[in-house]
Amino acid sequence: MQIAVLNPGGRDAEQRFPDGAGTVDARLHAPVNYHAYAACTQGGFFRDTRAIPSDMRAVLLLLRSDLKPALAALETLKSAGRTVATSWKESGQHQVAQQLDSAATLGLFREICALADGALSSTRELVPLYRAAGARAVEFLPTPYPVDDARWDFSRPLAERSGVFIGTREWDVPSRNHAAALLRACALGGPVTVFNLDGRAGRGKLDAIFRGAPLHMIEKRLPYPDYLREMAKCRVVFQLDSSAVPGQVAGDALLCRMPCIGGNGAVDRVAFGDGGNLELLLRDDKAWQDAVDAAQARAHEALSYAACAVRLRKFFATLAVV
């Protein structure tokens, strides 16, 4: 069973995944986040129902702030006999709260949940929401990561790593706790890498925190492979994000074979647990290696493409007979 992921009217281009994660190619959307649900089953990512091949009978329908295109797509898919599960594309708790901040959207969300065959939740926190809105079956399945594909191994020797990579960059989202993470990292005295996409205002805030302390500031968006290479130069990923997101930063850390601590995303909790002690991981090579090995073992069991493909196919097969 190949899964089609549909983002009605979205900006991401149509993409097929006949080779799973495929080779690393900065020109294409990386096979992570919701693209990964398609990639791990050799499926595809689409913007229009008409582009979905007739043999892809299972569809994951992504929901965005404007739910009218999603409802129209759902009605089309159901009339064609497809099995459809829904999922919020932006699924942090603060993001879903913002998207449901209108009576019209609330009504459409309940209508969609009642019509769909089920809901696939990338976080545990949203499972009760889908059920309360009328979803007939709900499954929690974190977004997969190709940790079982050597082409997506961005590791570096520990001797070539140093310092902390800050996994957040949104100053204006309170639950990201970006400033607190930066202050904590700065207090350790070692090198810190951070992305600043806020220009002069962001530089001013970073200057107020670091005041000459070691800081590597990257001020432009990078292609995903280059971003991972920058992350892999560091020893530990640190964040204090309490947004209950799917956890891409933690997934990125898995691809870089490094610890990620401090966040409460779904991937964070599955792969890294409580994360460990930041200071210990920065100074103790054995503790660092033990943390990496444990996270990789958990990821292969619960987040790898092979493991998630089995669960996805079982979930959609169950929906199809209900």
WOCOR-V323365 format. One line per field, one symbol per residue. ss: DSSP state (~ for helix, > for strand, _ for the rest). phi: phi as a letter, one per 40 degrees, with the letter a starting at -180 (. if undefined). psi: psi as a letter, one per 20 degrees, with the letter a starting at -180 (. if undefined). Layout:
ss=???
phi=???
psi=???
This chain:
ss=__>>>>________>>__________________~~~~~____>>>__~~~______>>>>>>____~~~~~~~~~~~~___>>>>>>____~~~~~~~___~~~~~~~~~~~~~__>>>>__~~~~~~~~~_____>>>_________~~~_____~~~___>>>_______~~~_~~~~~~~~~~____>>>>___~~~~~~~~~~~~____>>>>_____~~~~~~~~~___>>>_________~~~~~~~~___>>>____~~~~~~~_____~~~~~~_~~~~~~~~~~~~~~~~~~__~~~~~~~~~~~~~~~~~_
phi=.cccbbbdgccccdabbcbgcgccaccbcccbfcccccccbfcabbbbdcccdccccbbbccbbdcccccccccccccccgccbbbaccbbcdcccdccccacccdcccccccccccibbbcbcccdcccccchccabbcadccbcccbccbcbcbddccbagbbccbabccbdccfcccccccccccgccbbacbbbfcccccccccccfgcdabbbbacbddccccccdccccacbabcbcfcdhcdcccccccfacbbhcbcccdcccbfcghcdccccbbcccccccccccccccccbbcdcccccccccccccccbc
psi=ppppppnpjrhpqqpqmhkchaqpoiiqpqlrchhhhghijkbrpriphiipqhinippooppahoighggggghgghhjjqppqrppgojqghghgghjlqhgggghghgghhhrhaqopiqhhighggghijphpppooqpqplijohhkokqqqhijqqapppjrjohjohihlghgggggghihirqppqpojjchgghgghhhghliqppoppkqpqqghhghhggiirhqpprkpkilrhlhghhghghilqqpqhrkrghghghicihapghghhhohghgggggggghghghhiirggghgggghgghhghhi.
